[in-house]
């Protein structure tokens, strides 16, 4: 019995994939109780913090990184160091496009709150601005769009892209990718260090 030859045109290309990874745990000091100025100072320290020495990425993430056509990272220390624990340092492409977007800290005067309280206050302030139609900030959203466009261009040439980035900007990148027709693969914690969000597109 003869078999029909396989036509290369009959084989659909493997979907492109973009994996957005939050960096690992950092060396940033405990925040304690802070006023609004203290929160701003702590966030500045956090921006320059490195990665905790004993923080190891999960094996599943190492596998994803090993199969990626390219690994990219924010140029902030905690993201760059995280990428370098996934692949050799020379293989990491660093870009400012993946930097964290700034947080809008509500002006609460001398009121002191634990950092968790500030997290809730910042989220509530953001939600209130959204209700008023004044948020999210256009510049912040555009940063996510530009980063998403860059990652899509990398996926066009490398097929699989793994990007190590940050919590807030990852949300804006994800929104931009879905608006461009990319689908989110189920799974991936929203906030946890080393969490990975996977997006795919067939064409």
C-alpha positions in Angstrom: 0.0 0.0 0.0 1.4 3.3 -1.0 1.1 6.4 1.2 0.6 9.9 0.1 3.6 12.2 0.4 3.3 14.8 3.2 3.0 18.2 1.7 4.9 20.8 3.7 2.1 23.3 3.1 -0.2 20.9 5.1 1.8 21.3 8.3 0.7 24.2 10.3 3.6 26.1 12.0 3.9 25.9 15.8 2.2 28.8 17.5 4.4 31.7 18.6 4.8 32.0 22.3 5.6 34.9 24.7 6.2 34.1 28.4 6.0 37.1 30.8 7.9 36.2 34.1 8.0 38.2 37.2 11.4 38.5 38.8 12.5 36.5 41.9 12.6 37.7 45.5 14.8 40.7 46.2 17.2 41.9 48.9 14.9 45.0 49.6 14.6 45.8 53.3 11.3 45.3 55.1 9.2 48.3 54.7 7.6 48.6 58.2 5.2 51.5 58.9 5.6 54.4 56.5 4.1 57.7 55.5 3.7 58.6 51.8 7.3 60.1 51.6 8.6 56.9 53.2 6.8 54.8 50.6 8.4 56.8 47.8 11.8 56.3 49.3 11.3 52.6 49.8 10.2 52.2 46.2 13.3 53.9 45.1 15.4 51.5 47.1 13.4 48.6 45.7 14.1 49.7 42.2 17.9 49.3 42.8 17.6 46.1 44.9 19.3 42.9 43.7 18.1 39.3 43.9 18.2 37.4 47.2 21.2 35.1 47.1 19.4 31.9 47.9 16.3 32.5 45.7 16.2 29.7 43.0 13.7 29.7 40.1 11.4 26.7 39.8 12.6 23.9 37.5 9.5 24.3 35.3 10.6 27.9 34.6 14.1 26.7 33.8 12.7 24.4 31.2 10.7 27.2 29.6 13.8 29.4 29.5 15.9 26.5 27.9 13.3 26.1 25.1 13.0 29.8 24.4 14.4 31.2 21.2 15.4 34.3 23.1 15.4 35.5 26.8 15.0 39.2 27.5 14.8 41.1 30.7 14.2 44.6 32.2 17.5 46.4 32.9 16.6 46.8 36.6 18.9 44.7 38.8 16.3 42.3 40.1 15.0 41.4 36.7 18.4 41.1 35.0 19.7 38.9 37.8 16.6 36.7 37.7 17.1 36.1 33.9 20.7 35.2 34.6 19.6 32.5 37.0 17.6 31.0 34.2 20.2 31.1 31.4 23.8 32.1 31.1 24.3 35.9 31.4 25.6 36.3 27.9 22.4 35.0 26.5 20.2 37.6 28.1 19.1 40.6 26.1 18.4 43.6 28.4 15.9 46.4 27.6 14.5 49.5 29.3 11.2 48.7 27.6 10.5 46.0 30.3 11.0 48.3 33.2 8.4 48.6 35.9 5.9 51.4 35.5 5.6 54.0 38.3 3.0 53.7 41.0 0.8 56.7 41.9 1.0 57.1 45.6 -2.0 58.8 47.2 -1.0 61.9 49.3 -2.2 61.0 52.8 0.0 63.4 54.7 1.7 62.1 57.8 -0.5 59.0 58.0 1.6 55.9 58.6 0.6 52.5 57.3 2.2 49.1 57.0 3.3 48.4 53.4 0.3 46.0 52.9 -1.9 49.0 53.8 -0.2 51.1 51.3 -0.7 48.4 48.7 -4.4 48.5 49.4 -4.5 52.3 49.4 -2.7 52.5 46.0 -5.1 49.9 44.5 -8.1 51.8 45.9 -6.7 55.1 44.6 -6.2 53.5 41.2 -9.7 52.1 41.2 -11.2 55.5 42.1 -9.3 57.1 39.2 -10.6 54.5 36.8 -14.1 55.2 37.9 -13.5 58.9 37.3 -12.0 58.1 33.9 -8.6 59.5 34.7 -6.7 56.2 34.9 -4.7 54.3 33.9 -2.2 57.0 32.9 -1.7 57.2 29.1 2.1 57.1 29.4 1.9 54.0 31.5 -0.4 52.2 29.1 1.7 53.3 26.2 4.8 51.8 27.9 3.0 48.4 27.9 2.0 48.8 24.3 5.5 49.6 23.1 6.9 46.7 25.1 4.3 44.3 23.7 5.1 45.4 20.1 8.8 44.8 20.7 8.1 41.3 22.1 5.8 40.4 19.2 8.6 41.4 16.8 11.0 39.1 18.7 8.4 36.3 18.5 8.2 36.8 14.7 11.9 36.0 14.4 12.6 33.7 17.4 9.2 32.0 17.8 9.4 31.6 21.6 10.2 34.6 23.8 10.7 34.6 27.6 10.7 38.0 29.1 11.6 38.7 32.8 9.8 41.8 33.9 7.7 43.3 36.8 4.2 43.2 38.3 2.6 46.4 37.0 4.1 46.6 33.5 3.4 42.9 33.0 -0.3 43.7 33.4 -0.2 46.4 30.7 1.9 44.2 28.4 -0.6 41.4 28.8 -3.5 43.7 28.0 -1.7 45.0 24.8 -0.9 41.4 23.7 -4.6 40.3 24.0 -5.7 43.4 22.1 -3.3 42.3 19.3 -5.0 38.9 19.2 -2.7 36.9 21.5 -4.4 34.3 23.8 -3.4 33.8 27.4 -2.7 30.2 28.4 -4.5 29.3 31.7 -2.3 29.3 34.8 0.2 31.5 36.5 -0.1 33.3 39.8 -0.7 37.0 39.5 1.8 38.3 42.0 4.2 35.6 43.1 7.9 35.9 42.3 8.9 33.7 39.4 5.3 33.5 38.2 4.9 33.1 34.5 2.1 34.2 32.2 2.1 32.5 28.8 0.6 33.9 25.6 0.3 32.2 22.2 -0.7 33.1 18.7 -1.0 30.7 15.8 -0.3 33.3 13.0 
